[in-house]
Amino acid sequence: MMKIKKFPQSCLMITKGVTKLLIDPGNMKFEERFLEEWKTATAILISHRHGDHCYTDKIKDLGIPIYTTAEVAANQLALKVERIIKEGDKLKFGKLEVEVVKAVHGFAPVMRESKGEIFECVGFMFRDGKSTMYFTSDTIAFNNNFEVDYIFAPACGNCVALDGVGAALYAKMVKAKKLFVIHMDNTAHVFNIKEIKKVLKEKEVDFKILECGQQVKL
């Protein structure tokens, strides 16, 4: 059984036995109290360089091994990266197997001015021998042959990631039994939560929108 605890935006702590993996600890709605739990992580996995997924100032001195992409390492020089990861890599932490998979970060025109375009983004598949949990990161839909039990994905749209319809159809494509919606804490993103819920229900997807502090067991 995997335990997943939700922090703001896309940050998750995945626990299996004594292993704790901290995924995308970002600056969105950050609170200092989070550090007490973040410090207990076995490793930190970062999918891409945006600040809402990588809060360098808060994680650089935690002394926890960091696994991330070459683009993150090149842009966040203060991070002490344990290993550069890329699509296709497989990692093992205790009883958790992690596969680094493709992600396609969307592009919003404002990224041109802010130089925030992402050229390297990855997702993660977590397997504990019983089930597969898929963390998509910020991605738009792309063709693949993934088959998973649970999917943790955005539904905010705004050019950068899946919207409600996309999340529903993508979850069905990868044959997920349940969709957990994350990445909903950026106030710069305009979306209608009621409309997202309506779309997910209409598409007959079993879903849950996770709030900060909530924990699920898979």
Secondary structure, DSSP 8 states (H G I E B T S, - for coil): --EEEE-STT-EEEEETTEEEEE---STT--TTHHHHHTT-SEEEE-SS-TTT--HHHHTTS---EEE-HHHHHH-TTS-EEEE--TT-EEEETTEEEEEEE------THHHHHT---S--EEEEEE-SS-EEEE--S----------SEEEEE---TTTS--HHHHHHHHHHTT-SEEEEE----TTS---HHHHHHHHHHTT--EEE--TT-EEE-
